[in-house]
């Protein structure tokens, strides 16, 4: 395929990815409990999944956001009592973040409100079609992470 043939394909792929991202964010935002933002849910969900402390820098890298954005999100989560932030006893410049019991409950409540919506979309599309799409999306994500 020449570049003239692939450019419209690339443009169409990214237009669909961007639109799906925007629509998914809207659906998720509406389903989250009052006061919870997608960034908050993302941090709580990651901490619940790994079940270990992480530094703010590690969280920022894992979620592909700036350290400043992560600092802001963590400050809001700490104020809400959803995370514990403690100093690193070996390196005073570093902090460690862990999920609090309140944070786990908030994450679980958010998942409970999201799952019926997400599950319905998967059911409507068909699980086989979704399974077939996942490898392509994962490869696309991996290629984007390389850049």
N, CA, C and O of each residue as an XYZ file, in Angstrom:
588
protein
N       0.829     -1.179      0.000
C       0.000      0.000      0.000
C       0.875      1.245      0.000
O       1.837      1.337      0.762
N       0.541      2.184     -0.844
C       1.294      3.442     -0.873
C       0.840      4.341      0.266
O      -0.188      4.097      0.898
N       1.624      5.385      0.519
C       1.264      6.284      1.613
C      -0.012      7.028      1.278
O      -0.749      7.407      2.188
N      -0.301      7.253     -0.003
C      -1.551      7.916     -0.387
C      -2.755      7.051     -0.018
O      -3.827      7.571      0.295
N      -2.575      5.731     -0.055
C      -3.670      4.830      0.299
C      -3.825      4.676      1.809
O      -4.939      4.491      2.297
N      -2.724      4.749      2.554
C      -2.805      4.519      3.995
C      -3.189      5.760      4.776
O      -3.750      5.636      5.865
N      -2.908      6.967      4.261
C      -3.223      8.177      5.005
C      -4.716      8.298      5.328
O      -5.057      8.603      6.471
N      -5.623      8.070      4.361
C      -7.050      8.126      4.722
C      -7.429      7.044      5.744
O      -8.276      7.272      6.608
N      -6.808      5.887      5.641
C      -7.072      4.828      6.599
C      -6.602      5.241      7.989
O      -7.314      5.051      8.975
N      -5.405      5.806      8.060
C      -4.876      6.274      9.349
C      -5.760      7.364      9.925
O      -6.064      7.357     11.118
N      -6.175      8.305      9.079
C      -7.035      9.393      9.547
C      -8.367      8.853     10.061
O      -8.872      9.308     11.087
N      -8.923      7.898      9.358
C     -10.199      7.314      9.777
C     -10.045      6.543     11.087
O     -10.894      6.639     11.973
N      -8.952      5.775     11.206
C      -8.704      5.030     12.446
C      -8.621      5.981     13.629
O      -9.286      5.769     14.643
N      -7.810      7.029     13.509
C      -7.637      7.939     14.639
C      -8.891      8.759     14.913
O      -9.166      9.090     16.066
N      -9.654      9.092     13.879
C     -10.922      9.789     14.099
C     -11.861      8.909     14.924
O     -12.531      9.396     15.835
N     -11.908      7.627     14.609
C     -12.772      6.698     15.357
C     -12.271      6.519     16.790
O     -13.067      6.496     17.728
N     -10.945      6.392     16.959
C     -10.376      6.243     18.305
C     -10.672      7.483     19.142
O     -11.082      7.371     20.297
N     -10.463      8.670     18.561
C     -10.711      9.916     19.295
C     -12.176     10.038     19.680
O     -12.492     10.409     20.811
N     -13.076      9.730     18.749
C     -14.508      9.851     19.036
C     -14.932      8.815     20.078
O     -15.699      9.129     20.988
N     -14.437      7.584     19.948
C     -14.770      6.557     20.940
C     -14.258      6.970     22.323
O     -14.946      6.774     23.325
N     -13.047      7.543     22.377
C     -12.496      8.021     23.650
C     -13.393      9.090     24.249
O     -13.722      9.026     25.433
N     -13.793     10.070     23.451
C     -14.639     11.153     23.945
C     -15.973     10.620     24.455
O     -16.424     11.002     25.535
N     -16.595      9.749     23.693
C     -17.888      9.188     24.100
C     -17.755      8.313     25.341
O     -18.608      8.355     26.227
N     -16.684      7.521     25.405
C     -16.469      6.665     26.584
C     -16.261      7.521     27.826
O     -16.787      7.206     28.894
N     -15.498      8.600     27.693
C     -15.276      9.500     28.832
C     -16.592     10.130     29.298
O     -16.819     10.280     30.498
N     -17.446     10.494     28.357
C     -18.744     11.058     28.721
C     -19.603     10.047     29.472
O     -20.223     10.380     30.482
N     -19.638      8.816     28.978
C     -20.414      7.762     29.632
C     -19.878      7.507     31.038
O     -20.644      7.427     31.999
N     -18.556      7.380     31.150
C     -17.938      7.106     32.446
C     -18.169      8.275     33.407
O     -18.513      8.062     34.570
N     -17.984      9.502     32.930
C     -18.177     10.676     33.791
C     -19.583     10.737     34.362
O     -19.769     11.048     35.539
N     -20.565     10.443     33.536
C     -21.956     10.477     33.998
C     -22.253      9.361     34.998
O     -23.101      9.525     35.875
N     -21.564      8.236     34.873
C     -21.846      7.088     35.736
C     -21.104      7.143     37.065
O     -21.512      6.484     38.022
N     -20.023      7.915     37.143
C     -19.242      7.962     38.381
C     -20.032      8.632     39.500
O     -20.869      9.499     39.244
N     -19.764      8.230     40.736
C     -20.436      8.872     41.872
C     -20.154     10.376     41.892
O     -19.114     10.836     41.421
N     -21.098     11.121     42.442
C     -20.985     12.590     42.496
C     -19.647     13.003     43.102
O     -19.242     12.507     44.153
N     -18.969     13.925     42.412
C     -17.697     14.448     42.893
C     -16.478     13.674     42.427
O     -15.354     14.153     42.578
N     -16.673     12.489     41.863
C     -15.526     11.699     41.393
C     -15.276     11.998     39.919
O     -16.194     11.980     39.100
N     -14.026     12.271     39.604
C     -13.622     12.516     38.224
C     -12.946     11.267     37.677
O     -12.541     10.380     38.427
N     -12.834     11.219     36.360
C     -12.188     10.070     35.720
C     -10.765      9.903     36.235
O     -10.318      8.779     36.461
N     -10.051     11.006     36.423
C      -8.673     10.917     36.916
C      -8.632     10.296     38.309
O      -7.721      9.528     38.618
N      -9.607     10.619     39.147
C      -9.671     10.042     40.493
C      -9.911      8.537     40.392
O      -9.220      7.740     41.026
N     -10.900      8.163     39.586
C     -11.211      6.746     39.422
C     -10.009      5.986     38.876
O      -9.726      4.871     39.315
N      -9.305      6.580     37.924
C      -8.153      5.905     37.320
C      -7.090      5.580     38.364
O      -6.538      4.480     38.369
N      -6.803      6.538     39.249
C      -5.796      6.312     40.292
C      -6.294      5.260     41.279
O      -5.557      4.337     41.625
N      -7.536      5.392     41.733
C      -8.082      4.424     42.693
C      -8.109      3.024     42.095
O      -7.773      2.049     42.767
N      -8.505      2.927     40.842
C      -8.586      1.624     40.185
C      -7.204      0.995     40.035
O      -7.039     -0.204     40.264
N      -6.214      1.794     39.653
C      -4.849      1.277     39.518
C      -4.321      0.797     40.871
O      -3.767     -0.299     40.968
N      -4.491      1.611     41.909
C      -4.005      1.206     43.239
C      -4.724     -0.046     43.738
O      -4.111     -0.903     44.375
N      -6.013     -0.152     43.453
C      -6.759     -1.349     43.862
C      -6.264     -2.576     43.098
O      -6.173     -3.674     43.649
N      -5.950     -2.371     41.834
C      -5.506     -3.489     40.996
C      -4.124     -3.996     41.413
O      -3.912     -5.205     41.511
N      -3.185     -3.081     41.657
C      -1.826     -3.518     41.992
C      -1.688     -3.861     43.471
O      -0.832     -4.658     43.853
N      -2.539     -3.253     44.303
C      -2.583     -3.545     45.735
C      -1.223     -3.334     46.417
O      -0.862     -4.072     47.334
N      -0.479     -2.325     45.964
C       0.818     -1.960     46.537
C       0.969     -0.448     46.488
O       0.309      0.233     45.703
N       1.843      0.061     47.336
C       2.154      1.484     47.299
C       2.884      1.825     46.004
O       3.584      0.992     45.428
N       2.706      3.059     45.563
C       3.434      3.583     44.420
C       3.802      5.031     44.714
O       3.137      5.697     45.507
N       4.851      5.511     44.080
C       5.198      6.919     44.204
C       4.303      7.712     43.253
O       3.773      7.153     42.293
N       4.132      8.998     43.509
C       3.374      9.814     42.552
C       3.966      9.752     41.139
O       3.219      9.739     40.162
N       5.289      9.713     41.021
C       5.921      9.628     39.702
C       5.563      8.312     39.009
O       5.299      8.294     37.806
N       5.553      7.219     39.761
C       5.184      5.927     39.174
C       3.733      5.932     38.713
O       3.410      5.398     37.652
N       2.857      6.539     39.515
C       1.445      6.622     39.134
C       1.282      7.482     37.880
O       0.528      7.124     36.975
N       1.985      8.611     37.824
C       1.907      9.489     36.662
C       2.362      8.758     35.402
O       1.733      8.861     34.349
N       3.449      8.028     35.522
C       3.960      7.283     34.363
C       2.975      6.196     33.934
O       2.711      6.029     32.743
N       2.440      5.470     34.887
C       1.510      4.383     34.569
C       0.235      4.896     33.895
O      -0.338      4.221     33.039
N      -0.200      6.087     34.286
C      -1.439      6.641     33.737
C      -1.196      7.667     32.626
O      -2.137      8.283     32.126
N       0.070      7.843     32.246
C       0.438      8.717     31.131
C      -0.062     10.145     31.331
O      -0.667     10.742     30.441
N       0.209     10.679     32.530
C      -0.110     12.076     32.829
C       1.146     12.741     33.388
O       2.113     12.065     33.736
N       1.122     14.052     33.469
C       2.276     14.762     34.013
C       2.319     14.587     35.529
O       1.317     14.255     36.163
N       3.496     14.819     36.089
C       3.636     14.746     37.549
C       2.779     15.811     38.220
O       2.215     15.579     39.289
N       2.682     16.978     37.589
C       1.847     18.043     38.136
C       0.379     17.653     38.193
O      -0.302     17.907     39.186
N      -0.102     17.033     37.122
C      -1.496     16.571     37.105
C      -1.716     15.506     38.180
O      -2.751     15.496     38.847
N      -0.741     14.615     38.344
C      -0.869     13.567     39.354
C      -0.865     14.176     40.751
O      -1.643     13.757     41.609
N      -0.004     15.154     40.990
C       0.048     15.815     42.294
C      -1.310     16.423     42.628
O      -1.791     16.299     43.755
N      -1.922     17.078     41.653
C      -3.235     17.686     41.845
C      -4.301     16.625     42.161
O      -5.090     16.790     43.091
N      -4.316     15.555     41.394
C      -5.286     14.475     41.611
C      -5.089     13.836     42.980
O      -6.058     13.585     43.695
N      -3.834     13.573     43.347
C      -3.558     12.948     44.643
C      -3.957     13.860     45.801
O      -4.431     13.378     46.830
N      -3.773     15.159     45.647
C      -4.176     16.093     46.702
C      -5.682     16.012     46.932
O      -6.140     16.026     48.075
N      -6.452     15.926     45.848
C      -7.912     15.814     45.971
C      -8.310     14.479     46.585
O      -9.213     14.417     47.419
N      -7.634     13.412     46.169
C      -7.949     12.088     46.717
C      -7.566     11.998     48.189
O      -8.277     11.372     48.976
N      -6.458     12.613     48.566
C      -6.047     12.606     49.969
C      -7.033     13.414     50.811
O      -7.401     12.993     51.907
N      -7.457     14.561     50.309
C      -8.431     15.392     51.017
C      -9.733     14.618     51.249
O     -10.359     14.747     52.301
N     -10.134     13.811     50.257
C     -11.357     13.010     50.370
C     -11.158     11.773     51.245
O     -12.122     11.077     51.561
N      -9.914     11.497     51.638
C      -9.626     10.331     52.460
C      -9.501      9.034     51.674
O      -9.527      7.948     52.254
N      -9.364      9.144     50.348
C      -9.319      7.947     49.498
C      -7.929      7.351     49.338
O      -7.791      6.185     48.967
N      -6.892      8.148     49.617
C      -5.522      7.633     49.563
C      -4.773      8.097     50.805
O      -5.113      9.112     51.413
N      -3.755      7.339     51.165
C      -2.813      7.726     52.202
C      -1.507      8.071     51.503
O      -1.043      7.326     50.640
N      -0.918      9.194     51.874
C       0.372      9.592     51.322
C       1.330      9.722     52.487
O       1.088     10.464     53.438
N       2.427      8.980     52.391
C       3.410      9.001     53.478
C       4.782      9.318     52.909
O       5.042      9.083     51.729
N       5.662      9.855     53.752
C       7.025     10.113     53.277
C       7.792      8.803     53.104
O       7.479      7.790     53.730
N       8.781      8.853     52.257
C       9.705      7.735     52.106
C      10.770      7.915     53.188
O      11.470      8.927     53.214
N      10.888      6.953     54.061
C      11.808      7.085     55.187
C      13.272      7.044     54.749
O      14.153      7.510     55.471
N      13.529      6.482     53.556
C      14.900      6.396     53.051
C      15.284      7.575     52.158
O      16.468      7.874     52.001
N      14.297      8.240     51.576
C      14.559      9.350     50.658
C      13.509     10.428     50.911
O      12.364     10.301     50.480
N      13.902     11.479     51.607
C      12.959     12.520     52.030
C      12.303     13.237     50.850
O      11.279     13.898     51.022
N      12.878     13.114     49.661
C      12.288     13.781     48.490
C      11.106     13.011     47.927
O      10.334     13.556     47.138
N      10.952     11.762     48.316
C       9.940     10.898     47.714
C       8.800     10.637     48.685
O       8.978     10.672     49.903
N       7.615     10.373     48.117
C       6.444      9.998     48.907
C       5.893      8.690     48.354
O       6.178      8.302     47.221
N       5.104      8.028     49.178
C       4.449      6.786     48.778
C       2.946      6.946     48.935
O       2.470      7.534     49.906
N       2.206      6.417     47.973
C       0.752      6.529     47.947
C       0.151      5.137     48.050
O       0.577      4.208     47.363
N      -0.848      5.007     48.921
C      -1.574      3.738     49.032
C      -3.070      4.017     49.069
O      -3.503      5.123     49.391
N      -3.828      3.021     48.742
C      -5.287      3.101     48.740
C      -5.805      2.948     50.165
O      -5.394      2.030     50.876
N      -6.693      3.829     50.586
C      -7.295      3.725     51.915
C      -8.552      2.858     51.813
O      -9.049      2.622     50.712
N      -9.067      2.385     52.943
C     -10.344      1.649     52.901
C     -11.464      2.475     52.257
O     -12.290      1.936     51.520
N     -11.487      3.777     52.536
C     -12.477      4.655     51.918
C     -12.285      4.715     50.401
O     -13.257      4.740     49.646
N     -11.039      4.737     49.968
C     -10.734      4.745     48.548
C     -11.172      3.468     47.863
O     -11.682      3.502     46.743
N     -10.976      2.344     48.528
C     -11.430      1.070     47.951
C     -12.950      1.057     47.818
O     -13.488      0.596     46.812
N     -13.641      1.568     48.843
C     -15.114      1.627     48.776
C     -15.569      2.559     47.650
O     -16.521      2.250     46.933
N     -14.894      3.690     47.497
C     -15.250      4.634     46.434
C     -15.014      4.011     45.061
O     -15.837      4.162     44.158
N     -13.910      3.324     44.906
C     -13.606      2.649     43.644
C     -14.621      1.554     43.363
O     -15.087      1.413     42.232
N     -14.968      0.776     44.386
C     -15.950     -0.291     44.213
C     -17.325      0.273     43.844
O     -18.035     -0.299     43.016
N     -17.697      1.403     44.466
C     -18.981      2.039     44.144
C     -18.977      2.544     42.701
O     -19.977      2.428     41.992
N     -17.843      3.105     42.273
C     -17.737      3.581     40.901
C     -17.845      2.415     39.916
O     -18.533      2.511     38.900
N     -17.161      1.323     40.226
C     -17.239      0.135     39.355
C     -18.658     -0.403     39.302
O     -19.138     -0.797     38.239
N     -19.327     -0.418     40.443
C     -20.705     -0.926     40.479
C     -21.630     -0.087     39.601
O     -22.573     -0.615     39.012
N     -21.364      1.214     39.511
C     -22.205      2.055     38.661
C     -21.808      1.952     37.189
O     -22.642      2.150     36.305
N     -20.543      1.645     36.924
C     -20.058      1.548     35.546
C     -20.357      0.205     34.882
O     -20.686      0.152     33.697
N     -20.242     -0.867     35.644
C     -20.301     -2.200     35.044
C     -21.602     -2.493     34.296
O     -21.544     -3.104     33.229
N     -22.757     -2.095     34.794
C     -23.964     -2.363     33.994
C     -23.924     -1.679     32.626
O     -24.395     -2.240     31.637
N     -23.368     -0.482     32.569
C     -23.284      0.253     31.305
C     -22.276     -0.409     30.380
O     -22.578     -0.695     29.221
N     -21.071     -0.654     30.899
C     -20.013     -1.259     30.086
C     -20.406     -2.683     29.669
O     -20.214     -3.082     28.521
N     -20.954     -3.429     30.614
C     -21.391     -4.792     30.303
C     -22.467     -4.809     29.233
O     -22.476     -5.685     28.369
N     -23.379     -3.838     29.288
C     -24.431     -3.755     28.273
C     -23.869     -3.485     26.889
O     -24.336     -4.050     25.900
N     -22.870     -2.625     26.820
C     -22.246     -2.322     25.527
C     -21.562     -3.574     24.971
O     -21.678     -3.871     23.782
N     -20.855     -4.301     25.828
C     -20.187     -5.536     25.384
C     -21.227     -6.558     24.922
O     -21.045     -7.212     23.895
N     -22.309     -6.693     25.679
C     -23.378     -7.631     25.276
C     -23.964     -7.235     23.924
O     -24.203     -8.093     23.073
N     -24.198     -5.929     23.722
C     -24.786     -5.460     22.463
C     -23.847     -5.687     21.280
O     -24.286     -6.079     20.199
N     -22.544     -5.438     21.494
C     -21.579     -5.665     20.422
C     -21.353     -7.148     20.175
O     -21.131     -7.574     19.041
N     -21.410     -7.920     21.234
C     -21.129     -9.348     21.167
C     -19.738     -9.628     21.710
O     -18.758     -9.044     21.248
N     -19.648    -10.528     22.700
C     -18.348    -10.831     23.308
C     -17.290    -11.294     22.311
O     -16.115    -10.965     22.477
N     -17.669    -12.041     21.290
C     -16.687    -12.512     20.314
C     -16.082    -11.348     19.532
O     -14.879    -11.331     19.270
N     -16.908    -10.383     19.162
C     -16.422     -9.215     18.433
C     -15.488     -8.390     19.316
O     -14.469     -7.879     18.850
N     -15.846     -8.265     20.597
C     -15.001     -7.505     21.526
C     -13.665     -8.210     21.713
O     -12.618     -7.564     21.672
N     -13.682     -9.530     21.919
C     -12.435    -10.296     22.063
C     -11.545    -10.143     20.830
O     -10.324    -10.036     20.954
N     -12.148    -10.132     19.650
C     -11.384    -10.011     18.411
C     -10.772     -8.618     18.263
O      -9.745     -8.459     17.602
N     -11.391     -7.618     18.868
C     -10.913     -6.236     18.773
C      -9.771     -5.950     19.747
O      -8.910     -5.117     19.465
N      -9.759     -6.625     20.876
C      -8.773     -6.329     21.922
C      -7.322     -6.428     21.468
O      -6.543     -5.536     21.806
N      -6.907     -7.446     20.728
C      -5.499     -7.495     20.304
C      -5.091     -6.281     19.454
O      -3.972     -5.786     19.588
N      -5.972     -5.809     18.600
C      -5.664     -4.647     17.765
C      -5.530     -3.406     18.642
O      -4.599     -2.621     18.461
N      -6.445     -3.222     19.585
C      -6.377     -2.066     20.473
C      -5.126     -2.118     21.349
O      -4.493     -1.090     21.593
N      -4.771     -3.310     21.818
C      -3.560     -3.434     22.640
C      -2.307     -3.107     21.834
O      -1.396     -2.445     22.332
N      -2.266     -3.571     20.594
C      -1.101     -3.272     19.752
C      -1.039     -1.781     19.436
O       0.042     -1.192     19.433
N      -2.185     -1.172     19.172
C      -2.231      0.265     18.928
C      -1.722      1.020     20.148
O      -0.926      1.950     20.010
N      -2.166      0.638     21.334
C      -1.706      1.274     22.568
C      -0.202      1.110     22.737
O       0.496      2.061     23.088
N       0.294     -0.094     22.489
C       1.736     -0.357     22.628
C       2.541      0.513     21.668
O       3.580      1.057     22.041
N       2.063      0.644     20.439
C       2.773      1.478     19.455
C       2.755      2.947     19.887
O       3.745      3.658     19.718
N       1.652      3.390     20.433
C       1.558      4.787     20.889
C       2.452      5.015     22.096
O       3.033      6.091     22.243
N       2.569      4.012     22.964
C       3.444      4.138     24.126
C       4.905      4.249     23.713
O       5.693      4.904     24.395
N       5.272      3.622     22.614
C       6.648      3.698     22.113
C       7.010      5.116     21.706
O       8.170      5.517     21.800
N       6.012      5.880     21.249
C       6.250      7.259     20.810
C       6.214      8.178     21.999
O       6.392      9.387     21.850
